[in-house]
Amino acid sequence: MRIAIQGDAGSFHDEAAKLWTNGDVEIVPASSFPETFKAVASGKAEVLIVAIENSLYGGINQVYDLIEKYGYPIIGESHLPIHHQLISAGSTETITDIYSHPVALAQCEAYLDAHYPNVERHEYHDTAAAVEHIKQLDPSTTAAIASSIAASMHEMPIIAKDIEDNPANFTRFLVLQPGGHAPENANRTSLVLTTGNTPGSLAQILTIFAAKNINLSKLQSRPIVGTPWKYRFYLVVDTAGSELDEALGEIRPLTSSLTVLGQYYHSL
């Protein structure tokens, strides 16, 4: 199976893809989230896997927009604990520049402020690629923040382990496939909706889920571009199949639009 990911081999996306497929995968690397979706659209990959939210950083708005734009069904999800390593051939005294993905830099901000307050931080498109990049520079004066797998792959030493500011650092990834179908054991659904102009519409929708004992795992609002102060809502509910259909039958009259983005298996 050819899976498009944002990043290179050894990145956290790479780890998530191999976790979801049990390792039976051909990785198609892409430099950005839009390029990941384009890799599937062009036929270079059959499936794509993208980070959708992090337990510290929150949701990734660009990915929500891309999921709607392309309309590929969500067929699975993967959860990965994120542990950041400081990788360098140098030392605290010699390092002048640190490279990593902006999210990784943000997740290690307290550590960097405490140990490398005067070191220049550089945003790079991918954590694993940042390790390769510092090897091409001066690895004794530069460092990268990435996974232990990336360090091993590029044969670079780890000089500080698990430097993330909070050890409870997890990223949720979604698996999407054009023409994909819900697995038989699907127990979770992602959907997006807009409500009518009736006061309390969203509250009524949430009440319907509660009355049917359906857990709402996530609720996030996003502005509707071109319509100031109007919002669409992304929901993740812990149900699928006929139980979902029954709930949606009651909810649709309260919405202006409703799209099921995918039904899939949730293991946690």
N, C-alpha and C positions, 0 to 999 in steps of 0.2 A: 504494500500500500504506500502510495506517495502522499506525504502530508506536508503541506506548506506551513512554515512557522516564521514568526518574527524573530530573527536572530540567526546565529550560526550553531554548528555542532558544539555541544558543551554548554549551551545556554539553558536557562530555566525552561524555556519553551521546548527545547530538545528533550529535556528530562520529562516534561509533562507528556509529550507525544509518545515517548517510549513507555511511560507508565501506563498510558491508556491502551496501547497496543501490545503490551507485554514484550516490547522490543522488536517486534516484527514490522519494521517501518523503513521507508526510504525518505530521508529528510530533504525537503526543498526549501533552502533558506531564502528569506526575504529581508530587506533592509528596514521595512516599516510595516505598520499594520495595513495601510492601503495596498502595498505591494504584495502582502500575503493573500489578500482577497483576489488581486489581479492574477496571481499565480494559478489559482483555481479556475478563474474565468477563462484564462488562456489555454487551459488543459495541461499545464506543467505539473499540476498536482490534482489528486482526486478529492482530497479532504483538507481542511485547514483546522488548526488549533490556535486559539488566541486567548490571552489573559483578559478577563473581564472585570475582575476586582481583586484587591489586596486587603487583607485584614487591617493593615495600618494605613495604607495610602487611599483606600476607597475605590469607587468605580472608575472605569476608564471610559470617558464619554465618547471618545473617537470610535471605539469599538462598537458601542451601542448604535451609533449612526451608521457604521459600515454594515452591521447585521441587517438593519432595516433597508439600506440602499440595495444590497445584493439579494436579499430574500432567501439565502441558503438556510434550510432548516437546521436547528440545533439538534444533534443526535446523541450527544454525550457531554459529560463534564469530568474534570479531573482536578483534584486538590493536591497542592504540593507545598510542603514546608520549605520556606526560603531561608537559607543560611548564607550570609555573605562572608567571603574570605578576602583578606588583604594580601595581594599577590605581588611579589617583587623580588628582584635579586639584590636589592639594596637594604637599607636599615632606616630606622627613625631619623637618624642624623643626616642621611644622604638623600632622602626622597624630597623632591621639589614639586612634583606634579602627580596627581592621581586622576585616573580615567575610569569612567563607568557610565552605564545608562543613568539618565537623570533620576529615575525612580529608585535605583539602588543607592545613588548618592544621597537622596533624601532619607532613605531608610537607615542610613549610617551617619546621619548628620551629627548626633551627639558624640559619637565616638571620634569622628574626624575633628570636631571642635575641641575635644579634650586632648587628643594626641597629635593632631597635625593642624593647629590653628592657622599657621602661616603658609601652608602648602596650597598651591593653585589646584582647583578642582575643575576638571574638564568633562563636559557631557559627551558621551559617545553613543552610537546607535544601538549597541548591544554589549552585554557584559562579557561574553566569551570573546567577541571580536576585540574588546578593549585589551584583553590579555595578549592576544596576537600583536596588537598595535604597539604595546610597550616593549615587546621583544625587538621590534624593528627600530625603536628609539634607543635610549640608553636604559637598559633594565636595572641599572644600579641607582638611577636617580628618579625613576618613574615607578608607579605602582598602578594596579588595576583592582577593582572590586568585582568579584565574580564567584562562581561556585568552585567547590573543590574538584569537580569533574573537569572544569575548564583549566584549572591549574595543572592537573595531571596530564591532560591532553596536550598542553603546550610545554610540558616539562619545566614548569616554573614553580619556585618555592612559595609556600604560604608563610607569611611572617606574622600574621595575626588571624586567629580563627573566630568565626561567628561574631562578627563585629556589628551586626544589626542592633539597632537601639532597643528593640523589644524581641525577646525570643519567641513570642507567640506571633510569628510572622508567616502567614499563609497566603497563597495566591490561588484563586479559582480560575480554571481554564475551561473554555467551551470548545466543543468539537462540532464543526459544521460540514455538511455535505450537500451539494446540489442534488435535488431529487431524493434526499435521504428520508427515511421513515423512522418512526418511533420504535424502539426495541420493545419486545413483548413484556419486559419487566419494567417499563417506564413508570416512574412514580413521582416525577417532578415536571413542571411546565413553566416556560418563560413566555410572557405575553406583553404586548404593549397596547395601551388604549388611550383614548381621549374621551372626556366626559362631555355631556351636553351642558347647556346653560342653566340647568335646574339646580338650585341650591341644595347642597348635601348629596350630590350624585356619587361622589367618591366614597363618602361615608356609607351610603346604601350598598355600594358594591362590596365594600369590606365586610359589612354586616351579613351579606349573603354568604360569603366564604365562611365566616365565623359560625353562622347558623348550621352549616353543613359540616362543621368540624374540620374544615380544610385550613391547614396552617399556611399563613403568609410568611414566606421566608425572606422576601426582599420587596421593598417599595422604593422607587426612585423617580423623581420628576426631572424632566428635561424641557427647556424652552422650545416652543415651536418656531422655527426660523421663519421670519417674515410676518409673524403674528405676535406682536409684543404683549407680554404678560399672559400669554396662553401657554399651557403646558400639556405634555403627554406623559403618561405614567408607565413605567416598566415594573412589572410584577413577576415574582417567582413564587409559585404556589406548589405545595407538596401534594400533588395529585396528578392524575392523568387518566386517559381513557374515558369510559362512560361516566364516571363521577365528575370529571372535568366538563364533559359535554352538558351534563345536567345543570351544573353551576353556570356555565356560559349562556345557556338558554335563558336564565333569569337575569343575567347581567347585561346582555346585548341591548335591551331597550333603554338602559341607562347610559349608553355610550354613544358617541358620535362616530367612533371607529374602534375596532378591536381586531388585533392580529395575533394569532398564536405563532410564536417564533420557533417553538419546538418542544417536543416531549421526549424525556430522556430518563436514564436511571441515575438516581442519587444514592450514594453508598454511605454517607455519613449520618 
